[in-house]
């Protein structure tokens, strides 16, 4: 069978007609033949048929009855019917119902029928091409919709990132314009008052002014340091440098560094080393900043004659550092918001110290970069505990 030829099924209950049809057209098409409608249905179930030509008057099943079933099984096959002149009215009524392309009157002429068949096959090819085109368009539409969804999702993510960047920028400007300006302005006013009254100022006042000047300068330095580290972290320029470190030495250094600050509020700084010396894998500068921020916060929110304890213990392959104070504490709602990325929780200290809310954000980011976790537990009026973990070496 020639695979390049169209397949035509011819149905007629007279065998001679089948022979004549096949002899007339076998050179042009692949011819399948059947003596009844039932046999024709079996053929179209097994073979790929492009065109059906059936006689109308057959004993068991008329041509129209056969085509009614064929159109339900294979709606794309082109259908033609051969009929006597007396059956034309019946055929005309059935054309729309059976989807008949054309009827041919008996006796048919092979040359004329060849033209009709070729035109019918052109219709078949056009229908098939249109169907394939529709499927391609449908698939292209599905792919386009997926691409639009993906692009929309990407655009929403970029917009979300842009909003976060704008929030960071707005917060940075707010800190620079307010939180940094306030202590510098206060320092300027204090120095101006000191200079105007220097001849009439007692030693006691000089000590008070000096203490305030030191406090303002320390606040500014801490804020500038946090701003620098936070800005580097936001732009991804702060890389983690992990080395083997003695955590006890880092704790000692930061406690000793801040003892003078704590003494100004008569706060006792204690160390409670529960596990002896612990060696961790961490970033030295990050650990110093974390401890300095947590100790500064504890001093800021602890009143006169308060107590702060730094605890170190071994906990399931991690070193756990806790900074405990008996200060003013934090409300439960604010405790839950402390480490959220877009929230900057700041409260004035017991001596009206001002913060920008940056320190804890840096602590969280730097602890997590070293493979640890940070958490806070607090109760208003009873103090706070800030703890973080670092992997042991």
N, C-alpha and C positions, 0 to 999 in steps of 0.2 A: 504494500500500500504506500502510495506516494505521500510523504509527510507534508509536502508543500501544497497539496491540493486541498480544496474544501471538501467536507464530508456531507453528502446529500442522502437522505432517506426517502425512498419512493415506496408508497403503499398502494396496492391495488389487488383486488381479489381475483383478477384474471392474470394468470402467469404469463401469457403471451405479451401483455402490456408491459410487464416488468422486464421481459427480455428485450423488447423494442427500446424501452427507455435506457436500459443499461448499454445496449449497443450504440445508441445515439450519443451518449455523453460520457462514457467511461474514459475517453481520452482527455477530458477536461477536469473531471471530478472523481473523487472516490465515491462509488455508488454502493449504498446499502439498500436492500429491498425486503419487503414483507408482504405476505398475502392477507394479513388482517391487522386490525387496530391493536389487538392484544400483543401480537408479535412485534408490532412497531414500538409499543411501550417498553417491551423487554430490551429492544435494541438501543433506544435512547437512554435507558438506565445504565447500559454497559459501555456505550460508545459516545465520543464527543461529536455530536451532530450539529452542523451549522445551518442546514436548511431542510425543512420537511415539505414534501409534496405528496398529497394524499388524494385518492379518488373519493368522491362523496358517497356514491351508492355502493355500500358493502353490506353483506347479510348480518353479521353479528354486531357490528359497531360501525355507524356511519362515519364519514370523514370529520364532520363537525363534532360528533361525540368524542372521537379520538383526540381532536385538537383541544377540546375543553380540558381533557386530562393532561395533555402534553404541556399546555401553557402553565399549569400549576406546578409541574415538575421542573420545567426548564423555560422560564419566561423569556430568555434571551434568544432562543432559536427562532429564526424567521420561518413563517408558516404560509404555505400556499395550498390551494385546493383545486382539483380538476372536476368539472361538473358538466352535466348536460344543460342545454338552454332552459329546459323546463324547471330546473332547480335553482335558477338564479335568484328568485325572490327569497327562498330559504337562506341561500348563501349571504345575501345582502343583510338579512336580519342578524346573521351570526358573525359578521365581520368584526364589529367592535367587541363582542363577547369573547371571541376566540383570538382576537388580535391577528386576523388574517391579513397578510401583506397584499395578496392579489389572488383572484380566481382566474382559471384558464378554462376555456370552453373546449369540449370535445368536438371533433378530433383535433388534437394539437399539432402544430407544425414545429419540427425540431429546431429550425433556424429562429423562428419567432420565440419559441420557448427558451432557447439559449440566451437570447437578449434579456428576457424577463428574469431568468435565473441569475444572470450576471448582475443585473440591477438589484435584485434581492440580496445577493451576497455583498454588494457595496453597502447596502443598508445595514447588513449584519456587521460588517467591518467598522462602519461608522459608529454603530451603537456600542460595539466592544471598545473602540478607542475612547469614546465619550465616557464609558464606565471606568476605564482605566485612568482617564484624566481626572474624573471626579474622585476616585480613590486617592490619587496622588495629591489632589487639592485638599482633600480631607486630612490626609496624613500631614501635609505641609502646614495646614491650619492648626493641627494638634501640636506640632513641633513649634510653631510660631507662638502659640499660647503658652507653652512651657517656657520658651525663651523670654516672653514678656513677664511671666511670673517670676522667673529667675532674676531678670533685670530689675523688676520692681522690688524684689526682696533685697537685692544688692543695694539698690538706691535707698531703701528704707534703712538698711544697716549703715550706709555712709552718712545719711542724715542724722541717725542716732549718734554716730561717732562725732559728727560735726557739732551736734548739740552738747555732747559731753566736753568737747574741746572748748566750746564757747563758755560753758560753765566753769571750766578750769581757768580760762583766761579772765572771766569776770571775777572769780574768787581771788586770783592773783592780784588783779588791779585793786580789789577791795582791801586786801591785806596791805599792799604797798601804800595805798592812799589813807588808810585808817589805822590799822594795827601797827604799822611802822611809824606813821606820822605822829600818832598820839604820844608815845614815850619820848620821841625826840622833841616834840613841842613842850612837853612837861619838863624835860631836862633843860631846855632853853629858858623857860620861865623860872625854873628853880635857880639856875646859875645867875640869871639877871637879878633876882631878888637877893641872892647871896652877895653879888657884887655891889648892889646899892646899899646893903646894910652891913657890909663887912666890918666896919669900925665899931658897930654896936651889937655884934652877934657874939653870944657867949660860946664857950667851948662845947657846952652841951648841945646848942643849936647847930654848931659846926658839925658835930658828930652825927646829928640827925640828918642834916642836909647831905653829908657825905654818904651816909647809908642809903638815902634815897637815890643819890646820883649813881652809886654802884648798882642799885637795883634796876634803875632805868637802863643803864648801859648793858647790864647782863641780859635783860629782856630783849634789847635790840640785837645783841650778838646772837642769842639763841634763835631769835626769829630769823635773822639773816642766814644763819647756818641751816635752819630747817627749810627756808625758802630755796636756798641753793640746792640742797639735796633733793627736795621735792620736785623742783623744776627739772633737774637731771633725770629723775625717775620718770617724769611724765613724757619726756622726749626720747626715752630709751637709751640715754647716754651714760647711765650708771650701771656698770657691769659688776657682777658679784665675783669677788676674788676669794675662793675658798682655800683655807690653809688649816693646819693643825694648830689649835690655840688652847692655852691654859685659861679656862673660864674664870677660875678663882682670881687670877691676877687682874683680869679685866674688871671684875666686880670690885676688887680692892682699889684699883686706880680711880674708878668713878665715884665710889663712896668717899674716898679721901679728897677728891677734887671738889665735892659738893658739901663737905662737912662745914666749911666756913659759911656757906649760904644757909645751911640748916641752923647753924648756931645763932644767926641773927634773929631767928624766931624761937630760939631756945629749944629746938627740936633735936631729939636724940636719934642718931643714925646707928642702927645695929646690923650685924651680919650673923646669919645662922646657917653655917655650912654643914648640912646633914650627911653629906657623902664624901667628905674629904676633897682632894683635888680631882677635878674632872677635866679631861681633854676633849675638846669638841672640834668638829669640822665646820668652820664658819668664816665670815668676813669680819676682820678686826674692826674696821672703821664703822661698818654697819652695827656691830654689837655695841661699840662705844656710844653711837648715836641712840640706839634703842634704850640702853641703860640710863644715859644722860636724860633723855626725855621722860622716862618713867619716874626717875628720882626727882627731877625738876617738878613734874606734876604733883608728886606726893608732897613735896615741900610746899608747893603753891597752895594746895588745898588742905593742909594741916595747920591747925592753929598753934598759938604759943604753948610751949611745954609739951608739944605732941611727941609722938613716937613713930618712927619708920623702921621697918625691918626688911632686909634683903635676904631671902632664903634661896639656897641652892641644894638640889637633890637629884639623885639618879632615878629615872623613871622609864623603865621598859626601853632601854636603848637610846634614851634622850636625856639631856640635861634640862631640868626644869628650874627656871628662875622666877621667883615671885617677889614683887615689891608690895609690902603691906603697910597701910597707914591707918591711923585712928582719926582721920580728918572729917570733913563735912559730908563726905559721901556723894553719891550720884543717884538721881531718881531712876527707877527701873526703866521708864520709857527712854530716857537719855542713854542709859547703859546699852540698850539694844541698838541704838543708832551710832554709837561711838566709832565703829569700824566700817560703817557703810561708806561706799566710795564718794557719793555726792553730798554727804552730810558733814558739816564742819561744826561740831559741838564745842562751844567755848563758854566758860563761866569764870567770873572774876574770882581770884584767890582770896584767902582769908585776910591778906594785907592789900587787897584791891589789885593784885597782880593781874595783868591782862594777857591772854593767849589768843592765838589765831586758829586753833583747832587742827593745825597741820601735823603736830608731833605724833599723835596716835596713828594718823594715816601712814606716816613714814614707818613707824614701828611695825604696823601690820604688813606693809609691803616688803620691808627688809627681812622680817622674820620668815615670811613665806618664801622669799627668794633663797633662803638658806635651808629650806626644807622643814621648817617648824610651823607652829601654830601659836596664836596669841588669843587671850580671853580676858574678860574682866568680870568681877563680881563686886557689887557695891550695895550699900544701904544708906539712905539718908540719915545723917547724924551719927553713923557708926563706922565710917571709913570705907576704904576700898582695897581690893587686891587685884593687881595686874600681873598676869603670869604669861610666860612664853617658853617654848621648848626649842632646843637646838640639837641636831643629831650628835651623838657621841662619836668620837674618832674611833 
